Amino acid sequence: MKKLTHDQIAENRSTLETIHKVSKLPVYVLLDSIRSSYNVGSIFRTSDGVMIEKLFLGGYTPHPPKSSSSSGRKEILKTALGSTESVKWEYVKDPEDVILKLKKDDVKICALELTSKSKRYYETCSKDFPLCLIVGNEISGVSQSLIDLCDFSIEIPQFGIKQSLNVAVAYGIAIFELRKIFDLNI
């Protein structure tokens, strides 16, 4: 076993010029008022890693600057490491508008949240695609008004004293499991 160099790894990767040819995971992601620019940047990078369809930054979620040379939200760019260029994204003031539009397009809406009816994150199945995964605020989670619009919710079981994981970590676990479930069924 030999560690691959950056050049060797790059041989099998898409580029910004070819990314539009890559088959996307039929998952939209909606961030519901995430506070931390670092979490947003991490979510961008993870979204690139699984090739989601589109990322929506809702409410007061910070969003990247219009160009990498402009000021503001540099923490996102630092953590995202270029993935703000490879992931389709859009800022939306009212997340409910996105959910209602996606529902009209027969996209299932799923909250990554502990609810009275949540199922384990690995219990999602192929009939749940395409879907929109809502990821909530670091403290308050997904807002109840958005949960009211969901078709289902998923949770990551916790076995220690804490009730949840960091939002970017939880997203990473859930989205890679969704990728696995989708890939096994195509």
trRosetta pair geometry for C-beta under 8 A, 3 or more apart (Angstrom, degrees):
i j d omega theta_ij theta_ji phi_ij phi_ji
4 8 4.2 -129 -167 90 97 126
4 9 5.1 118 123 -55 128 84
5 8 4.7 98 51 6 76 102
5 9 7.1 -141 94 -3 41 86
6 9 5.7 -56 -148 38 32 111
6 10 6.1 35 153 -24 66 109
7 10 5.6 -54 -144 35 30 115
7 11 7.0 48 153 -37 60 93
8 11 5.9 -37 -161 7 34 118
9 12 6.9 -77 -174 42 39 94
9 13 6.6 30 142 -24 73 121
10 13 5.3 -67 -143 35 43 116
14 18 4.9 -140 -156 91 85 99
14 19 4.8 111 142 -91 133 62
14 21 7.4 -177 -129 59 121 90
14 22 5.1 -60 -70 -51 154 132
14 86 7.7 128 96 -146 114 126
15 18 5.0 70 47 22 79 96
15 19 6.8 -115 89 -37 33 82
16 19 5.8 -24 -135 -7 30 121
16 85 5.8 -29 -112 137 125 117
16 86 6.2 -112 -100 -86 75 84
18 21 5.2 -46 -177 28 74 118
18 22 7.3 85 133 -35 80 92
19 22 5.7 -43 -162 11 47 118
19 86 5.3 -155 -119 -146 161 89
22 51 5.8 -109 130 -139 127 145
23 51 7.5 80 94 127 50 145
24 51 5.1 -139 -127 148 60 96
24 52 6.6 26 -173 147 103 18
24 53 4.8 109 140 -89 138 60
25 50 5.5 -16 -5 148 150 94
25 51 5.5 127 -4 88 90 76
25 52 5.4 -46 65 -103 106 45
25 53 6.7 -113 81 -32 58 74
25 178 7.0 96 176 118 135 103
25 179 5.5 -67 -104 -104 144 81
25 182 5.8 129 -143 62 91 164
26 53 6.0 37 -137 -48 35 127
26 129 5.0 94 81 -176 120 107
26 130 3.6 -99 156 -105 112 94
26 131 7.4 89 118 18 84 57
26 182 7.0 169 34 -133 86 141
27 50 7.8 -12 52 123 132 125
27 52 5.0 -74 83 -135 91 93
27 53 6.0 170 65 7 37 97
27 129 7.3 -67 -66 -124 77 94
27 130 6.8 -164 -74 -161 38 76
27 131 5.7 -7 -117 69 77 77
27 132 7.3 143 -166 -102 60 29
27 133 5.9 12 -173 -6 112 108
27 175 7.0 169 113 -138 158 89
27 178 5.8 70 -74 136 153 144
27 182 7.8 -117 -33 -48 109 149
28 52 7.0 120 -110 169 24 111
28 53 5.3 -53 -74 70 67 114
28 54 5.1 -8 -124 62 88 86
28 55 7.7 175 -167 -84 62 26
28 56 6.7 31 170 -9 105 107
28 98 7.8 -158 146 167 140 116
28 102 6.2 -128 47 -113 153 143
28 107 6.5 16 17 -173 123 153
28 130 7.4 56 -7 163 89 109
28 131 7.4 -140 34 113 74 40
28 132 4.2 -23 72 -109 103 84
28 133 7.4 176 86 22 49 64
29 43 7.4 -164 137 174 148 116
29 47 6.3 -118 24 -106 148 121
29 52 5.6 -10 -11 -179 110 164
29 54 7.5 -161 31 98 68 47
29 55 5.0 -15 67 -116 103 70
29 56 6.9 -172 93 28 51 71
29 132 7.2 174 -84 -162 20 64
29 133 5.1 -19 -111 66 73 94
29 134 7.9 153 -163 -90 53 26
29 135 6.5 7 -172 -2 100 112
29 171 7.6 64 -150 -152 138 119
29 175 7.3 -14 -85 -97 132 127
30 56 4.5 -12 -110 68 72 114
30 58 5.6 22 -176 -11 92 130
30 95 5.6 108 177 -150 128 112
30 98 5.8 159 -106 100 129 143
30 99 7.1 -29 -45 -65 171 86
30 132 5.8 33 -11 171 110 110
30 133 7.3 -180 26 87 71 44
30 134 4.8 -23 70 -108 105 72
30 135 7.2 170 83 24 51 68
30 146 7.9 -159 110 -155 136 141
31 34 4.7 -44 176 -11 118 118
31 40 6.8 68 -162 -112 172 88
31 43 6.6 106 -81 115 129 168
31 55 7.2 23 -14 -178 105 93
31 56 6.9 -167 21 93 69 59
31 57 5.3 -8 53 -122 117 55
31 58 5.9 175 79 28 58 78
31 61 4.6 99 110 -109 117 158
31 135 5.4 -25 -109 70 62 99
32 58 5.5 -16 -104 76 46 120
32 59 6.0 57 -168 3 50 133
32 61 7.5 144 113 -48 5 119
32 95 5.7 -16 -107 -56 81 171
32 134 5.7 38 -29 -177 120 101
32 135 6.7 -176 17 84 84 43
32 136 4.7 -25 65 -113 119 60
32 137 6.2 -79 105 -31 85 75
32 142 5.3 89 44 -126 156 65
32 143 5.9 -146 174 2 136 92
32 146 5.9 -107 -106 2 145 166
33 58 6.7 -57 -38 103 59 79
33 59 3.5 -47 -68 99 86 147
33 60 5.1 41 -133 41 86 80
33 61 5.8 -132 -110 -47 20 77
33 136 7.5 2 57 -161 82 62
33 137 4.8 -17 95 -74 94 108
33 143 7.4 63 20 -37 126 114
34 39 5.5 -137 179 97 126 125
34 40 5.6 149 99 -69 137 89
34 43 7.6 -120 -85 -5 175 150
34 57 7.8 -79 33 -145 109 84
34 61 4.5 48 39 -117 83 97
34 62 7.6 -84 90 24 90 73
34 135 7.2 14 -67 111 117 101
34 136 7.9 151 -75 152 72 24
34 137 6.3 -170 -94 -109 38 50
34 138 6.7 79 -147 -32 67 88
34 167 6.3 -175 -124 118 108 160
35 39 7.5 59 65 32 60 133
35 60 7.6 17 -100 102 58 107
35 137 6.5 62 -24 -151 92 87
35 138 5.5 -75 27 16 109 119
35 139 7.7 35 -12 -2 137 99
36 39 3.9 84 79 5 109 104
36 40 6.7 -173 99 -8 60 81
36 62 7.9 -86 124 21 18 121
36 138 6.4 59 -5 -43 108 145
36 167 7.9 158 39 46 115 124
37 40 5.4 -52 -149 36 37 115
37 41 6.3 39 152 -20 67 104
37 62 4.7 -39 -90 74 84 151
37 73 5.7 -168 -132 -146 130 74
37 75 3.7 90 108 82 128 120
37 76 4.8 -95 -174 -51 93 78
37 79 7.5 152 132 15 74 130
38 41 5.7 -51 -147 36 32 112
38 42 6.4 33 153 -18 63 106
38 75 5.4 -68 -62 164 69 115
38 76 7.8 -134 -78 -85 25 45
38 79 5.1 132 -146 -55 60 154
38 168 7.8 -83 124 -30 74 152
39 42 5.6 -55 -148 38 32 113
39 43 6.3 33 153 -20 65 106
39 138 6.8 -157 -43 -70 167 117
39 166 7.2 -149 -109 169 110 98
39 167 5.3 40 -161 72 138 111
39 168 4.5 -151 -145 -44 74 111
40 43 5.7 -55 -149 36 31 112
40 44 6.6 38 150 -22 63 101
40 57 7.0 41 -141 -119 123 120
40 61 6.3 134 -96 -178 126 97
40 62 5.6 -139 2 70 160 88
40 63 7.4 -128 179 -95 151 37
40 76 5.1 -36 95 -113 111 104
40 79 7.7 113 76 72 59 133
40 80 7.9 -36 118 -60 71 110
41 44 5.6 -48 -152 30 34 115
41 45 6.6 31 152 -17 64 104
41 75 6.3 -130 -23 133 137 66
41 76 4.2 179 -69 -151 94 45
41 77 6.9 -83 -114 2 122 13
41 78 6.5 -13 -146 67 166 61
41 79 2.7 105 110 74 136 110
41 80 4.1 -112 -154 -40 79 77
41 81 8.0 97 175 -6 105 64
41 84 8.0 -51 -123 -51 71 107
42 45 5.7 -54 -150 35 34 111
42 46 6.4 30 153 -14 66 106
42 79 5.3 -56 -50 161 66 126
42 80 7.6 -111 -47 -79 22 57
42 168 3.8 32 98 -156 134 147
42 172 7.8 -61 153 -52 104 116
43 46 5.7 -53 -142 41 33 110
43 47 6.1 40 154 -26 65 107
43 55 7.2 136 132 -141 106 138
43 135 7.2 -173 -123 76 141 161
43 167 7.8 -32 -64 125 120 96
43 168 5.5 -120 -55 -119 78 86
43 171 5.5 -2 -114 101 96 164
44 47 5.6 -58 -149 34 27 115
44 48 6.7 30 153 -19 63 102
44 55 6.8 -124 -104 31 67 176
44 64 7.7 62 -82 -47 157 123
44 76 6.9 78 -4 -177 143 93
44 79 7.6 114 45 102 108 90
44 80 4.0 -8 83 -122 135 112
44 83 4.5 150 141 98 94 113
44 84 5.4 -16 -165 -71 152 68
44 87 5.6 -160 -156 34 77 147
44 89 7.4 -37 -113 -60 100 146
45 48 5.8 -50 -155 31 33 112
45 49 6.7 37 147 -23 62 105
45 79 6.7 -113 -18 142 127 74
45 80 5.3 -169 -51 -141 86 47
45 81 5.9 52 -102 37 120 99
45 83 4.7 167 -95 7 49 153
46 49 5.3 -52 -153 31 38 119
46 50 6.8 11 158 1 68 103
46 168 7.1 161 -9 -171 139 85
46 171 6.2 128 87 114 155 106
46 172 4.8 -115 -126 -97 147 84
46 175 6.2 112 146 62 114 143
46 176 7.9 -88 -169 -46 105 95
47 50 6.6 -68 -149 48 30 91
47 51 7.9 103 159 -79 58 9
47 52 4.7 -58 -159 18 90 121
47 55 5.3 -11 -139 -64 168 127
47 83 6.8 134 65 161 88 131
47 87 4.7 60 108 -120 120 145
47 175 7.2 -77 -94 -176 57 165
48 51 7.1 23 -168 -76 33 51
48 83 3.8 -115 -29 -136 141 118
48 86 5.0 65 -122 89 115 123
48 87 5.2 -100 -69 -53 79 104
49 176 7.7 -27 114 -85 117 99
50 175 5.2 -157 15 146 163 107
50 176 6.1 -142 -80 -91 127 58
50 178 7.6 66 -179 75 151 95
50 179 4.5 -125 -146 -68 113 137
52 55 6.4 87 87 -58 135 81
52 87 6.9 32 56 -142 95 106
52 175 7.1 -55 -67 -155 117 127
53 88 7.2 -45 148 55 47 125
53 130 7.3 25 -24 -153 154 125
54 87 7.8 129 -135 171 36 79
54 88 4.5 -53 -111 96 80 110
54 89 6.8 156 -170 -92 72 36
54 90 6.9 6 177 6 118 101
55 87 5.4 27 1 152 124 122
55 88 7.0 156 21 89 72 55
55 89 4.3 -23 71 -105 97 92
55 90 7.7 163 88 24 56 59
56 89 7.2 172 -83 -156 26 67
56 90 5.7 -21 -114 68 70 87
56 91 7.8 124 -166 -117 60 18
56 92 5.4 -8 -170 10 109 120
56 95 7.0 125 127 -125 126 82
56 98 5.0 80 -155 -132 168 165
57 61 4.2 -141 -173 98 86 127
57 62 7.6 -72 -174 86 136 28
57 63 4.7 148 91 -87 161 103
57 89 6.4 39 -16 179 103 113
57 90 7.2 -164 25 94 79 37
57 91 4.8 -35 71 -106 105 67
57 92 7.1 150 72 23 50 67
58 61 5.8 62 57 8 39 124
58 91 7.8 157 -82 -162 32 54
58 92 5.1 -21 -102 74 78 93
58 93 7.6 44 -153 139 65 8
58 94 7.4 -20 -154 137 103 11
58 95 3.4 47 -163 -75 156 101
58 98 6.8 -112 -81 13 124 138
59 93 7.4 69 -96 -171 24 40
59 94 7.9 64 -75 -107 59 28
59 95 6.1 -27 -33 -25 87 111
61 91 7.6 -161 78 -130 97 86
62 73 5.3 170 167 -114 115 114
62 75 7.9 36 109 64 154 108
62 76 6.3 -154 116 -52 111 125
63 73 6.6 -39 87 -124 34 169
63 76 7.4 26 178 -72 20 173
63 89 7.4 174 -147 138 106 128
63 91 4.5 -63 -56 -79 163 120
64 73 5.7 -167 -127 117 32 135
64 76 4.9 -137 -88 107 75 140
64 77 6.2 101 -135 -63 104 83
64 80 7.2 -40 -84 10 126 160
64 84 4.4 83 -60 -147 167 151
64 89 7.6 88 19 80 113 147
65 68 7.2 134 72 -97 109 21
65 70 4.1 -162 165 81 134 106
65 71 6.8 152 -101 80 151 20
65 72 5.0 126 -84 73 108 92
65 73 5.4 175 -39 56 78 106
65 74 7.6 6 -13 -70 124 59
65 77 7.3 -28 23 -43 98 126
66 70 5.6 42 50 15 83 154
67 70 5.0 99 57 -8 79 100
68 77 6.0 130 -131 -137 84 142
68 84 7.9 150 -78 71 92 125
68 85 7.9 -29 -47 -56 119 115
71 74 7.2 -42 -155 -46 53 108
73 76 4.7 -2 165 12 98 118
73 77 7.1 103 121 -14 78 91
74 77 5.4 -53 -155 40 49 113
74 78 6.1 54 147 -27 74 103
75 78 5.6 -51 -145 33 32 115
75 79 6.4 19 160 -8 65 109
76 79 6.3 -69 -152 44 26 100
76 80 5.6 18 159 -16 68 120
76 84 6.8 73 138 -67 108 136
77 80 5.8 -58 -129 42 26 108
77 84 6.5 -61 -102 6 69 141
78 81 7.8 9 163 -61 27 61
80 83 4.6 -126 178 49 90 91
80 84 4.9 55 133 -32 158 90
82 85 5.6 -44 -178 28 68 114
82 86 6.9 47 134 -8 83 107
83 86 5.3 -63 -143 46 54 103
83 87 5.4 33 162 -9 87 111
84 87 6.7 -54 -122 46 25 96
84 89 7.0 -57 -149 19 70 141
92 95 6.1 116 99 -88 117 46
92 97 6.2 -148 -175 65 128 112
92 98 5.2 143 61 -43 175 118
94 97 4.8 81 92 -9 101 106
94 98 8.0 174 103 -5 62 81
95 98 5.6 -52 -161 33 51 112
95 99 6.4 48 147 -19 76 104
95 134 7.6 90 173 -129 138 115
95 146 6.0 -13 107 -95 128 126
96 99 5.5 -55 -148 38 38 113
96 100 6.2 36 156 -19 70 106
96 145 6.8 -54 -75 139 120 111
96 146 6.9 -134 -81 -93 74 76
96 149 6.7 158 -132 -37 81 158
97 100 6.0 -57 -147 37 28 108
97 101 6.4 26 155 -17 63 108
98 101 5.8 -59 -150 38 30 110
98 102 6.2 24 156 -16 67 110
98 132 7.5 165 137 -155 103 154
99 102 5.9 -59 -145 40 28 108
99 103 6.2 34 155 -24 65 106
99 109 5.5 49 -149 -114 100 144
99 132 6.8 -166 -113 91 69 154
99 134 7.7 0 -87 -72 117 126
99 146 6.7 173 -49 -142 156 84
99 149 4.9 69 145 131 147 147
100 103 5.7 -50 -145 32 30 115
100 104 6.8 35 153 -21 61 102
100 149 7.4 -80 -65 -149 69 140
101 104 5.8 -54 -158 30 33 113
101 105 6.9 19 149 -8 64 108
102 105 5.6 -63 -153 44 38 107
102 107 3.9 -60 172 58 95 133
102 109 6.7 118 95 -76 122 96
102 132 5.0 49 143 -38 165 142
103 106 7.7 45 -178 -76 35 18
103 107 6.6 -88 -76 58 30 76
103 109 6.3 -31 -76 -30 94 120
103 149 7.4 -106 -53 178 140 103
106 130 7.6 90 106 49 77 97
107 130 4.9 -52 -119 101 84 101
107 131 6.2 140 -179 -119 81 23
107 132 5.3 67 142 -24 124 98
108 128 5.3 -99 63 -165 159 65
108 129 7.5 -84 26 -85 116 13
108 130 7.1 167 21 94 78 46
108 131 4.3 -35 71 -106 92 88
108 132 7.2 -168 90 21 46 69
108 151 4.6 -78 -160 41 87 152
108 152 7.3 -1 171 23 118 97
109 131 7.1 167 -83 -161 17 78
109 132 5.1 -16 -113 60 65 105
109 134 6.9 29 -176 -23 88 114
109 149 5.9 -35 110 125 162 86
109 150 4.7 -129 113 -123 99 54
109 151 5.2 125 51 -1 68 87
110 124 7.5 21 -130 -108 162 126
110 128 7.0 43 -57 -178 137 121
110 131 5.2 15 2 178 118 129
110 132 6.8 164 28 78 72 51
110 133 5.4 -26 79 -105 101 59
110 134 6.9 -175 91 15 45 79
110 150 6.2 91 -112 -156 21 109
110 151 6.6 -44 -69 58 66 89
110 152 5.5 -12 -113 75 85 78
110 153 6.4 146 -166 -107 66 35
110 154 6.0 21 176 -4 117 101
111 115 6.9 80 78 -30 128 129
111 118 7.9 -86 84 -100 94 107
111 133 7.9 120 -118 -163 17 53
111 134 4.7 -32 -108 65 65 111
111 136 7.2 28 -162 -36 101 112
111 142 4.5 -139 -152 60 120 173
111 146 6.7 126 -90 119 119 101
111 147 5.3 -21 -33 -105 162 76
111 150 4.8 -65 -16 -89 100 157
111 152 8.0 -149 29 110 72 40
111 153 4.2 -24 65 -113 92 98
111 154 7.5 180 86 27 48 61
112 121 7.5 29 -129 -102 91 113
112 133 6.0 39 -34 -177 105 99
112 134 6.7 -160 14 82 74 54
112 135 5.3 3 42 -100 126 67
112 136 7.2 -154 72 4 82 85
112 142 7.2 136 59 -38 57 127
112 153 7.3 170 -86 -163 11 80
112 154 5.9 -27 -111 70 59 88
112 155 7.5 128 -169 -96 56 39
112 156 7.8 17 -169 -17 99 96
112 170 6.2 140 155 141 132 115
112 171 6.9 154 62 -93 174 62
112 174 5.3 -79 -114 -57 130 173
113 118 6.6 -147 91 -85 58 136
113 134 7.6 -18 -21 92 115 100
113 136 6.0 56 -84 -4 111 134
113 141 5.3 104 -126 176 106 122
113 142 4.4 -87 -63 24 142 119
113 147 6.5 -89 77 -95 155 114
113 153 5.0 -63 61 -159 85 131
113 154 8.0 85 32 60 48 44
113 155 6.9 -53 101 -85 23 84
114 118 5.8 -110 -139 14 35 153
114 141 7.5 -80 33 -128 80 159
114 153 7.8 141 -124 137 4 134
114 155 5.0 67 -90 -110 64 132
114 163 7.3 -76 -7 172 156 102
114 164 7.5 -120 -16 -80 119 104
115 118 4.5 121 43 -39 78 95
115 147 6.3 159 -96 -156 135 132
115 153 4.4 89 15 51 127 155
115 155 7.7 -160 18 -52 65 115
117 152 7.3 -106 120 -142 107 70
117 153 6.7 108 84 37 77 101
118 152 7.7 116 -123 170 50 76
118 153 4.1 -62 -101 100 88 101
118 154 6.0 128 -165 -130 96 10
118 155 4.2 76 138 -21 140 109
119 123 4.5 -94 150 73 120 137
119 124 7.6 147 91 -60 120 59
119 152 6.8 -13 14 175 109 122
119 153 7.5 145 19 85 64 55
119 154 5.9 -39 71 -111 71 67
119 155 7.3 168 80 23 22 82
120 123 4.7 95 64 -10 83 109
120 154 6.9 8 132 -157 18 86
120 155 6.6 -60 -109 67 38 74
120 156 7.9 74 -154 -110 67 31
120 157 6.4 -19 -118 -33 99 103
121 124 6.8 -23 -179 -12 45 107
121 154 4.4 93 -100 162 61 122
121 155 6.5 -123 -43 78 84 25
121 156 5.3 2 -15 -79 134 70
121 173 6.8 72 103 125 166 99
121 174 4.9 -111 -150 -113 136 82
121 177 5.5 90 136 73 106 157
122 177 5.4 -99 -93 -166 72 137
122 181 7.6 172 -152 -64 56 118
123 154 7.4 -179 53 -123 87 102
124 128 5.0 -90 -167 48 90 158
124 131 7.9 -86 -159 3 132 165
124 154 6.2 -33 -53 -84 108 142
124 177 7.4 114 36 125 117 105
124 178 6.2 -14 82 -105 153 79
124 181 5.5 141 91 81 96 178
125 128 5.7 114 61 -5 54 103
125 181 6.7 -131 -119 -173 28 126
125 185 7.7 106 -178 -65 66 156
126 129 6.1 -51 -166 20 48 110
126 181 6.9 -158 -66 156 62 92
126 182 7.1 121 -113 -114 74 48
126 185 3.7 -148 -86 163 130 166
128 131 5.4 1 150 -55 86 135
128 152 7.4 -71 -126 43 120 135
129 182 5.9 94 -72 -107 155 103
131 178 7.6 -117 59 -147 126 135
133 171 7.9 128 129 -137 132 84
133 174 6.7 154 -158 129 146 128
133 175 6.8 -159 56 -87 167 86
133 178 7.1 -106 -58 -47 140 162
134 142 5.2 83 123 -122 116 130
134 146 5.7 177 -167 152 162 133
134 150 7.0 -105 20 -88 132 115
135 142 7.4 -134 174 -74 11 99
135 167 6.1 110 169 -173 111 103
135 170 7.4 153 -139 94 107 106
135 171 5.2 6 -112 -89 149 111
136 140 6.8 -105 160 96 120 66
136 141 3.9 54 100 175 150 42
136 142 3.5 -122 -64 -55 126 52
136 143 7.0 167 -128 -18 115 54
136 146 7.9 175 -90 66 102 140
136 167 7.3 -130 77 -121 51 121
137 140 4.7 19 76 52 128 83
137 141 6.1 -37 56 12 75 11
137 142 7.7 164 14 -69 73 27
137 143 7.7 60 -1 -49 114 79
137 167 7.7 -98 156 -82 15 148
138 166 7.6 -13 -132 -150 101 60
138 167 5.2 -97 -93 -22 72 126
140 143 7.2 31 125 -84 118 66
141 164 7.6 -156 -83 -86 106 163
142 146 5.4 -105 175 80 98 122
142 147 5.6 117 115 -59 113 92
142 153 7.9 -159 50 -123 150 121
143 146 4.9 87 66 10 84 100
143 147 7.0 -148 100 -6 43 88
144 147 5.2 -51 -143 37 39 116
144 148 6.3 50 154 -29 66 99
145 148 5.8 -45 -155 24 30 118
145 149 7.5 22 148 -12 56 104
146 149 5.7 -59 -159 36 41 109
146 150 6.9 56 143 -41 67 98
147 150 5.4 -41 -155 7 42 122
147 153 6.8 -3 -138 -69 96 132
150 153 5.9 52 135 -61 155 83
154 174 6.5 132 100 -134 131 120
156 164 7.9 92 62 -142 103 65
156 165 6.4 -25 82 4 142 123
156 170 5.7 -150 10 -138 143 91
156 173 5.7 62 -107 99 142 144
156 174 6.7 -105 -58 -62 111 94
158 162 6.2 -115 -167 89 138 70
158 163 6.1 164 46 -154 166 25
158 164 6.7 -89 -64 -77 143 27
158 165 7.6 -169 -94 -39 106 81
162 165 7.7 100 117 -75 129 44
164 170 6.8 -25 -178 -66 92 143
165 169 4.6 -106 154 90 120 115
165 170 4.3 152 72 -60 111 91
165 173 7.4 69 59 4 163 136
166 169 4.3 78 64 10 93 110
166 170 6.8 -169 83 -10 43 86
167 170 5.8 -54 -142 38 29 111
167 171 6.2 33 156 -21 63 106
168 171 5.6 -50 -146 35 31 115
168 172 6.5 37 152 -23 62 104
169 172 5.7 -53 -152 32 31 114
169 173 6.7 30 153 -17 64 103
170 173 5.9 -54 -151 35 33 110
170 174 6.3 23 156 -12 67 111
171 174 5.9 -63 -145 43 29 106
171 175 5.8 17 166 -13 69 114
172 175 6.3 -56 -131 40 22 102
172 176 6.2 15 169 -11 60 112
173 176 6.6 -69 -152 39 20 102
173 177 6.5 16 155 -16 60 112
174 177 5.8 -63 -152 38 29 110
174 178 6.4 30 153 -20 67 105
175 178 5.4 -47 -147 35 36 114
175 179 6.5 43 150 -23 64 100
176 179 5.3 -44 -148 31 38 117
176 180 6.5 42 150 -21 64 101
177 180 5.5 -50 -149 35 35 114
177 181 6.3 36 152 -18 66 104
178 181 5.7 -52 -145 37 33 112
178 182 6.2 32 156 -18 66 107
179 182 5.9 -58 -147 39 28 109
179 183 6.1 25 157 -18 65 111
180 183 5.9 -57 -142 39 27 109
180 184 6.3 27 159 -21 63 108
181 184 6.0 -57 -148 33 26 110
181 185 6.7 3 159 -3 60 116
182 185 6.3 -81 -155 46 28 99
182 186 6.5 27 157 -33 69 109
183 186 6.2 -52 -141 19 31 110
